[in-house]
Amino acid sequence: MTSNLPRVFNGHKFRVVTIKYFPTIDHEPEGAGGLDTRVRLRDSLNTRMLVDIARHLNFT
């Protein structure tokens, strides 16, 4: 069975929506806040998994 899903994402940039739920996921805003504010991920379980998956599948 052949999958149509890409094996790598060629550096594609994804937008992720999350809420703080430490120790699973934690972040802090980089800007003044609002709906389109970038966040900096803090060290947490899901952050580590997301970083490893992004490295393996080539996306940011």
Z-matrix of the N, CA and C atoms (Angstrom, degrees):
N
C 1 1.436
C 2 1.528 1 108.77
N 3 1.312 2 116.90 1 129.38
C 4 1.451 3 122.62 2 -177.24
C 5 1.523 4 109.97 3 -101.80
N 6 1.327 5 116.09 4 136.48
C 7 1.458 6 121.50 5 179.46
C 8 1.524 7 109.86 6 -99.53
N 9 1.328 8 117.32 7 142.42
C 10 1.455 9 122.15 8 176.25
C 11 1.532 10 111.85 9 -88.16
N 12 1.327 11 117.68 10 -0.37
C 13 1.453 12 120.97 11 -179.35
C 14 1.524 13 110.43 12 -76.52
N 15 1.340 14 117.15 13 138.99
C 16 1.470 15 118.75 14 178.73
C 17 1.523 16 111.12 15 -68.83
N 18 1.317 17 116.33 16 147.20
C 19 1.459 18 121.05 17 177.41
C 20 1.529 19 110.45 18 -83.20
N 21 1.322 20 117.46 19 -28.74
C 22 1.465 21 122.53 20 174.72
C 23 1.526 22 107.50 21 -135.12
N 24 1.310 23 116.53 22 160.05
C 25 1.461 24 120.39 23 -174.77
C 26 1.528 25 112.74 24 -110.12
N 27 1.337 26 118.22 25 11.86
C 28 1.464 27 123.71 26 173.70
C 29 1.524 28 113.26 27 48.68
N 30 1.320 29 117.40 28 44.02
C 31 1.451 30 121.56 29 176.70
C 32 1.516 31 115.15 30 76.01
N 33 1.335 32 117.97 31 12.14
C 34 1.463 33 121.31 32 -179.57
C 35 1.530 34 110.46 33 -57.38
N 36 1.322 35 116.26 34 143.84
C 37 1.458 36 121.60 35 -179.93
C 38 1.528 37 108.89 36 -101.27
N 39 1.332 38 116.36 37 123.52
C 40 1.457 39 121.96 38 179.61
C 41 1.521 40 110.47 39 -105.87
N 42 1.314 41 116.46 40 150.23
C 43 1.460 42 122.12 41 173.04
C 44 1.529 43 106.69 42 -105.45
N 45 1.324 44 116.12 43 129.00
C 46 1.457 45 121.80 44 -175.97
C 47 1.524 46 109.23 45 -115.91
N 48 1.314 47 116.69 46 136.88
C 49 1.458 48 122.25 47 177.23
C 50 1.525 49 107.78 48 -108.98
N 51 1.342 50 116.29 49 132.03
C 52 1.456 51 120.24 50 -178.17
C 53 1.521 52 110.28 51 -152.72
N 54 1.298 53 115.90 52 166.59
C 55 1.458 54 122.05 53 171.08
C 56 1.523 55 107.12 54 -124.23
N 57 1.322 56 116.37 55 154.33
C 58 1.459 57 119.42 56 178.08
C 59 1.520 58 109.87 57 -68.06
N 60 1.302 59 115.77 58 131.74
C 61 1.460 60 121.35 59 176.93
C 62 1.524 61 107.51 60 -154.59
N 63 1.345 62 115.80 61 68.89
C 64 1.452 63 120.80 62 -177.75
C 65 1.526 64 110.21 63 -65.52
N 66 1.296 65 120.98 64 138.50
C 67 1.454 66 130.05 65 12.88
C 68 1.520 67 114.03 66 -92.96
N 69 1.336 68 117.75 67 3.36
C 70 1.456 69 119.64 68 -177.61
C 71 1.522 70 111.95 69 -70.81
N 72 1.325 71 117.85 70 -50.50
C 73 1.471 72 121.55 71 179.40
C 74 1.524 73 108.18 72 -144.01
N 75 1.320 74 116.53 73 140.00
C 76 1.467 75 120.90 74 179.72
C 77 1.518 76 108.35 75 -147.51
N 78 1.329 77 116.92 76 142.42
C 79 1.462 78 121.70 77 179.52
C 80 1.517 79 109.76 78 -154.08
N 81 1.342 80 115.65 79 167.23
C 82 1.461 81 121.54 80 175.23
C 83 1.528 82 107.91 81 -135.99
N 84 1.332 83 118.31 82 142.81
C 85 1.472 84 120.73 83 -178.92
C 86 1.527 85 111.43 84 -69.06
N 87 1.325 86 116.29 85 145.63
C 88 1.464 87 121.44 86 176.38
C 89 1.521 88 111.23 87 -94.09
N 90 1.335 89 117.19 88 -17.41
C 91 1.457 90 120.60 89 -177.60
C 92 1.511 91 111.84 90 -118.54
N 93 1.324 92 115.08 91 -156.30
C 94 1.463 93 121.73 92 -176.20
C 95 1.523 94 112.34 93 -79.16
N 96 1.295 95 118.35 94 -7.59
C 97 1.460 96 121.76 95 -177.52
C 98 1.514 97 110.55 96 106.03
N 99 1.298 98 116.80 97 177.40
C 100 1.456 99 120.94 98 -177.95
C 101 1.512 100 110.88 99 113.98
N 102 1.320 101 115.28 100 -179.54
C 103 1.462 102 120.44 101 -174.16
C 104 1.525 103 113.71 102 -71.96
N 105 1.323 104 117.85 103 -30.05
C 106 1.468 105 120.19 104 -174.95
C 107 1.529 106 112.09 105 -108.40
N 108 1.324 107 117.23 106 28.64
C 109 1.461 108 121.87 107 -178.32
C 110 1.522 109 110.39 108 -83.18
N 111 1.316 110 115.48 109 132.74
C 112 1.461 111 120.00 110 174.29
C 113 1.512 112 108.73 111 -74.77
N 114 1.315 113 115.94 112 150.92
C 115 1.460 114 120.88 113 178.95
C 116 1.517 115 109.91 114 -125.67
N 117 1.310 116 116.10 115 155.88
C 118 1.456 117 123.09 116 174.53
C 119 1.518 118 106.87 117 -107.37
N 120 1.313 119 115.99 118 123.46
C 121 1.455 120 119.90 119 -179.83
C 122 1.520 121 110.35 120 -72.97
N 123 1.305 122 116.24 121 138.40
C 124 1.458 123 121.94 122 173.34
C 125 1.521 124 107.95 123 -97.38
N 126 1.308 125 116.16 124 163.39
C 127 1.458 126 120.60 125 -179.24
C 128 1.526 127 110.29 126 -64.11
N 129 1.318 128 116.05 127 120.64
C 130 1.463 129 122.87 128 177.75
C 131 1.526 130 107.92 129 -158.56
N 132 1.306 131 116.34 130 172.72
C 133 1.465 132 121.33 131 -177.29
C 134 1.536 133 111.89 132 -59.18
N 135 1.324 134 118.23 133 -53.32
C 136 1.467 135 120.76 134 -178.21
C 137 1.520 136 112.28 135 -68.09
N 138 1.330 137 117.53 136 -31.58
C 139 1.459 138 120.39 137 176.14
C 140 1.517 139 110.33 138 -61.74
N 141 1.317 140 116.99 139 -45.88
C 142 1.466 141 120.36 140 178.90
C 143 1.528 142 111.25 141 -61.94
N 144 1.339 143 116.62 142 -42.66
C 145 1.469 144 119.58 143 179.22
C 146 1.528 145 110.61 144 -65.09
N 147 1.336 146 117.81 145 -44.15
C 148 1.459 147 121.30 146 -179.11
C 149 1.525 148 111.72 147 -62.97
N 150 1.315 149 117.15 148 -42.20
C 151 1.468 150 120.91 149 178.53
C 152 1.524 151 110.79 150 -63.52
N 153 1.318 152 118.66 151 -43.46
C 154 1.465 153 121.55 152 178.95
C 155 1.527 154 112.03 153 -65.93
N 156 1.322 155 117.00 154 -42.59
C 157 1.472 156 120.22 155 178.25
C 158 1.523 157 110.56 156 -64.47
N 159 1.351 158 117.05 157 -42.71
C 160 1.470 159 120.61 158 179.33
C 161 1.522 160 111.11 159 -61.95
N 162 1.313 161 117.00 160 -41.19
C 163 1.472 162 120.46 161 178.31
C 164 1.532 163 110.42 162 -64.11
N 165 1.308 164 116.04 163 -43.49
C 166 1.471 165 121.01 164 -177.63
C 167 1.531 166 111.81 165 -68.04
N 168 1.333 167 117.22 166 -40.50
C 169 1.476 168 121.12 167 -176.02
C 170 1.537 169 113.70 168 -99.38
N 171 1.336 170 117.55 169 3.30
C 172 1.462 171 123.41 170 174.93
C 173 1.531 172 112.73 171 60.17
N 174 1.342 173 116.19 172 63.96
C 175 1.458 174 120.55 173 170.50
C 176 1.511 175 109.26 174 -143.27
N 177 1.320 176 116.60 175 164.97
C 178 1.464 177 121.64 176 177.08
C 179 1.504 178 109.20 177 -122.23
